[in-house]
Amino acid sequence: MPLLFAPVTTMLLGESTVAMSNPAFTFDHIHIISQHPHDSATWYVQMFGAEIVADKVAYGAPQIFLELGGKTLVIRGHRAGEAPTPARPIQPFANFSSHNAWGTDHFGFLYHGDLRAFHDELRAKGVQFPVELKQGNGGHLLCYVSAPDGVSIELMQV
């Protein structure tokens, strides 16, 4: 799947769509460590319509596989010997928002629909938005959702 990142890059940079990665690689999953993995998985089902496709135990901890937008989210619990620390909250800066820490800042989904209406639907369900609806690079409507476990998710309308 060599065009995995081309649509977003095209939208953000205004470039033509071309193969941008090594075809030997395909995206597999996002892995989230959760204090309450079943509650977190339920949140993704209720808020985004994800589907739980497997619920297992790996190395003594729950490990739940969800499908969302053709991609896999893996949410797992605490494993013996780990001492996870809370994620830093996202912060606003002059022209952008960031967790202001090294490592993964957020992950994003392209939303094929009316993002304004979906935003309002999520807000009615109690979802918090550290970045409210705004025009992003290239003029596309976007927002950031606060998901369980300190995860930030960007939603961008296409």
C-alpha atoms as a printed R data frame, in Angstrom:
    type eleno elety resid chain resno       x       y      z
1   ATOM     1    CA   MET     A     1   0.000   0.000  0.000
2   ATOM     2    CA   PRO     A     2   2.498   2.666 -1.104
3   ATOM     3    CA   LEU     A     3  -0.034   5.550 -1.020
4   ATOM     4    CA   LEU     A     4  -0.827   5.268  2.693
5   ATOM     5    CA   PHE     A     5   0.309   8.794  3.569
6   ATOM     6    CA   ALA     A     6  -0.060  10.480  0.174
7   ATOM     7    CA   PRO     A     7  -3.651  11.808  0.636
8   ATOM     8    CA   VAL     A     8  -2.801  13.647  3.865
9   ATOM     9    CA   THR     A     9   0.462  14.952  2.466
10  ATOM    10    CA   THR     A    10  -1.361  16.057 -0.657
11  ATOM    11    CA   MET     A    11  -3.930  17.957  1.415
12  ATOM    12    CA   LEU     A    12  -1.380  19.544  3.713
13  ATOM    13    CA   LEU     A    13   1.302  20.363  1.171
14  ATOM    14    CA   GLY     A    14  -0.794  20.746 -1.967
15  ATOM    15    CA   GLU     A    15   1.375  18.272 -3.864
16  ATOM    16    CA   SER     A    16   0.327  15.681 -6.381
17  ATOM    17    CA   THR     A    17  -0.279  12.136 -5.170
18  ATOM    18    CA   VAL     A    18   2.770   9.932 -5.748
19  ATOM    19    CA   ALA     A    19   4.094   6.780 -4.113
20  ATOM    20    CA   MET     A    20   5.822   8.069 -0.988
21  ATOM    21    CA   SER     A    21   7.008   5.033  0.906
22  ATOM    22    CA   ASN     A    22   8.714   1.696  0.596
23  ATOM    23    CA   PRO     A    23   6.150  -0.785 -0.781
24  ATOM    24    CA   ALA     A    24   7.669  -3.475  1.457
25  ATOM    25    CA   PHE     A    25   5.886  -1.768  4.381
26  ATOM    26    CA   THR     A    26   2.197  -1.503  5.190
27  ATOM    27    CA   PHE     A    27   0.694   0.110  8.250
28  ATOM    28    CA   ASP     A    28  -0.414  -2.477 10.822
29  ATOM    29    CA   HIS     A    29  -1.640  -0.949 14.092
30  ATOM    30    CA   ILE     A    30  -1.591   1.711 16.786
31  ATOM    31    CA   HIS     A    31  -0.895   0.267 20.250
32  ATOM    32    CA   ILE     A    32  -2.256   2.071 23.321
33  ATOM    33    CA   ILE     A    33  -1.397   1.189 26.923
34  ATOM    34    CA   SER     A    34  -4.445   1.780 29.102
35  ATOM    35    CA   GLN     A    35  -5.227   1.847 32.806
36  ATOM    36    CA   HIS     A    36  -8.734   0.610 31.947
37  ATOM    37    CA   PRO     A    37  -8.493  -1.190 28.590
38  ATOM    38    CA   HIS     A    38 -12.087  -2.437 28.384
39  ATOM    39    CA   ASP     A    39 -13.461   1.024 29.217
40  ATOM    40    CA   SER     A    40 -11.134   2.576 26.633
41  ATOM    41    CA   ALA     A    41 -12.186   0.077 23.966
42  ATOM    42    CA   THR     A    42 -15.836   0.785 24.746
43  ATOM    43    CA   TRP     A    43 -15.151   4.527 24.327
44  ATOM    44    CA   TYR     A    44 -13.802   3.967 20.784
45  ATOM    45    CA   VAL     A    45 -16.865   1.842 19.974
46  ATOM    46    CA   GLN     A    46 -19.335   4.396 21.344
47  ATOM    47    CA   MET     A    47 -17.660   7.564 20.052
48  ATOM    48    CA   PHE     A    48 -16.211   6.500 16.699
49  ATOM    49    CA   GLY     A    49 -18.103   3.314 15.837
50  ATOM    50    CA   ALA     A    50 -15.024   1.076 16.126
51  ATOM    51    CA   GLU     A    51 -15.579  -2.669 16.189
52  ATOM    52    CA   ILE     A    52 -13.985  -4.965 18.765
53  ATOM    53    CA   VAL     A    53 -12.558  -7.844 16.723
54  ATOM    54    CA   ALA     A    54 -10.639  -9.683 19.468
55  ATOM    55    CA   ASP     A    55 -10.372  -9.566 23.265
56  ATOM    56    CA   LYS     A    56  -7.411 -11.574 24.548
57  ATOM    57    CA   VAL     A    57  -4.848 -11.708 27.332
58  ATOM    58    CA   ALA     A    58  -1.170 -11.249 26.463
59  ATOM    59    CA   TYR     A    59   1.596 -11.419 29.064
60  ATOM    60    CA   GLY     A    60  -0.996 -11.278 31.840
61  ATOM    61    CA   ALA     A    61  -2.815  -8.152 30.597
62  ATOM    62    CA   PRO     A    62  -6.016  -7.632 28.600
63  ATOM    63    CA   GLN     A    63  -5.307  -6.905 24.941
64  ATOM    64    CA   ILE     A    64  -8.240  -5.703 22.870
65  ATOM    65    CA   PHE     A    65  -8.137  -5.340 19.088
66  ATOM    66    CA   LEU     A    66 -10.429  -2.823 17.424
67  ATOM    67    CA   GLU     A    67 -11.000  -2.017 13.760
68  ATOM    68    CA   LEU     A    68 -11.624   1.596 12.827
69  ATOM    69    CA   GLY     A    69 -11.441   2.998  9.335
70  ATOM    70    CA   GLY     A    70  -9.735  -0.119  8.044
71  ATOM    71    CA   LYS     A    71  -6.946   0.206 10.623
72  ATOM    72    CA   THR     A    72  -6.265  -1.687 13.846
73  ATOM    73    CA   LEU     A    73  -6.118  -0.148 17.315
74  ATOM    74    CA   VAL     A    74  -4.698  -2.392 20.028
75  ATOM    75    CA   ILE     A    75  -5.540  -1.380 23.583
76  ATOM    76    CA   ARG     A    76  -3.839  -3.282 26.354
77  ATOM    77    CA   GLY     A    77  -3.622  -3.114 30.093
78  ATOM    78    CA   HIS     A    78  -0.762  -2.917 32.581
79  ATOM    79    CA   ARG     A    79   1.793  -5.719 32.477
80  ATOM    80    CA   ALA     A    80   3.824  -6.908 35.450
81  ATOM    81    CA   GLY     A    81   6.998  -4.875 35.862
82  ATOM    82    CA   GLU     A    82   5.732  -1.800 33.989
83  ATOM    83    CA   ALA     A    83   5.304   1.574 35.646
84  ATOM    84    CA   PRO     A    84   3.527   3.693 33.007
85  ATOM    85    CA   THR     A    85   3.379   7.423 33.580
86  ATOM    86    CA   PRO     A    86   0.452   9.632 32.533
87  ATOM    87    CA   ALA     A    87   0.600  11.288 29.131
88  ATOM    88    CA   ARG     A    88   1.120  15.039 29.052
89  ATOM    89    CA   PRO     A    89  -1.967  17.051 28.104
90  ATOM    90    CA   ILE     A    90  -2.041  18.780 24.743
91  ATOM    91    CA   GLN     A    91  -1.286  22.519 24.955
92  ATOM    92    CA   PRO     A    92  -2.054  25.408 22.640
93  ATOM    93    CA   PHE     A    93   0.824  27.392 21.144
94  ATOM    94    CA   ALA     A    94   0.644  30.464 18.896
95  ATOM    95    CA   ASN     A    95  -0.321  28.651 15.679
96  ATOM    96    CA   PHE     A    96  -0.529  24.986 16.684
97  ATOM    97    CA   SER     A    97  -1.088  22.550 19.538
98  ATOM    98    CA   SER     A    98   1.306  19.957 20.936
99  ATOM    99    CA   HIS     A    99   1.943  17.633 23.866
100 ATOM   100    CA   ASN     A   100   5.324  19.373 24.055
101 ATOM   101    CA   ALA     A   101   7.157  16.081 24.558
102 ATOM   102    CA   TRP     A   102   9.289  13.776 22.410
103 ATOM   103    CA   GLY     A   103   7.570  10.773 20.889
104 ATOM   104    CA   THR     A   104   4.141  10.359 19.390
105 ATOM   105    CA   ASP     A   105   2.093  13.538 19.696
106 ATOM   106    CA   HIS     A   106  -1.192  12.311 18.243
107 ATOM   107    CA   PHE     A   107  -2.647  10.188 15.487
108 ATOM   108    CA   GLY     A   108  -5.191  11.322 12.962
109 ATOM   109    CA   PHE     A   109  -8.171  10.133 10.990
110 ATOM   110    CA   LEU     A   110  -9.550  11.623  7.807
111 ATOM   111    CA   TYR     A   111 -13.280  12.133  8.316
112 ATOM   112    CA   HIS     A   112 -15.417  11.613  5.223
113 ATOM   113    CA   GLY     A   113 -18.504  13.570  6.185
114 ATOM   114    CA   ASP     A   114 -19.672  16.701  7.962
115 ATOM   115    CA   LEU     A   115 -17.021  17.153 10.667
116 ATOM   116    CA   ARG     A   116 -18.921  20.057 12.229
117 ATOM   117    CA   ALA     A   117 -21.981  17.842 12.792
118 ATOM   118    CA   PHE     A   118 -19.831  14.944 14.064
119 ATOM   119    CA   HIS     A   119 -18.009  17.346 16.425
120 ATOM   120    CA   ASP     A   120 -21.366  18.462 17.844
121 ATOM   121    CA   GLU     A   121 -22.491  14.836 18.214
122 ATOM   122    CA   LEU     A   122 -19.302  13.944 20.118
123 ATOM   123    CA   ARG     A   123 -19.617  17.037 22.339
124 ATOM   124    CA   ALA     A   124 -23.183  16.003 23.216
125 ATOM   125    CA   LYS     A   125 -21.716  12.655 24.366
126 ATOM   126    CA   GLY     A   126 -19.284  14.490 26.660
127 ATOM   127    CA   VAL     A   127 -16.148  14.347 24.509
128 ATOM   128    CA   GLN     A   128 -13.559  17.051 25.231
129 ATOM   129    CA   PHE     A   129 -11.752  18.952 22.466
130 ATOM   130    CA   PRO     A   130  -8.324  20.335 23.382
131 ATOM   131    CA   VAL     A   131  -8.297  21.871 19.897
132 ATOM   132    CA   GLU     A   132 -11.704  23.100 18.752
133 ATOM   133    CA   LEU     A   133 -12.846  23.075 15.141
134 ATOM   134    CA   LYS     A   134 -10.604  25.276 13.028
135 ATOM   135    CA   GLN     A   135  -9.211  25.630  9.536
136 ATOM   136    CA   GLY     A   136  -5.897  23.785  9.354
137 ATOM   137    CA   ASN     A   137  -3.106  23.904  6.807
138 ATOM   138    CA   GLY     A   138  -4.610  23.926  3.361
139 ATOM   139    CA   GLY     A   139  -7.947  25.184  4.701
140 ATOM   140    CA   HIS     A   140  -9.269  21.799  5.826
141 ATOM   141    CA   LEU     A   141 -11.544  21.720  8.861
142 ATOM   142    CA   LEU     A   142  -9.984  19.842 11.791
143 ATOM   143    CA   CYS     A   143 -10.205  19.337 15.542
144 ATOM   144    CA   TYR     A   144  -8.474  17.262 18.220
145 ATOM   145    CA   VAL     A   145 -10.339  14.863 20.485
146 ATOM   146    CA   SER     A   146  -9.226  13.904 24.001
147 ATOM   147    CA   ALA     A   147  -9.482  10.124 24.062
148 ATOM   148    CA   PRO     A   148  -8.948   7.918 27.129
149 ATOM   149    CA   ASP     A   149  -5.430   7.405 28.499
150 ATOM   150    CA   GLY     A   150  -4.155  10.830 27.442
151 ATOM   151    CA   VAL     A   151  -4.419  10.001 23.731
152 ATOM   152    CA   SER     A   152  -5.059  12.873 21.326
153 ATOM   153    CA   ILE     A   153  -6.760  12.184 18.015
154 ATOM   154    CA   GLU     A   154  -6.897  14.630 15.140
155 ATOM   155    CA   LEU     A   155  -9.980  14.493 12.949
156 ATOM   156    CA   MET     A   156  -9.663  16.206  9.551
157 ATOM   157    CA   GLN     A   157 -12.563  16.629  7.148
158 ATOM   158    CA   VAL     A   158 -11.961  15.583  3.543
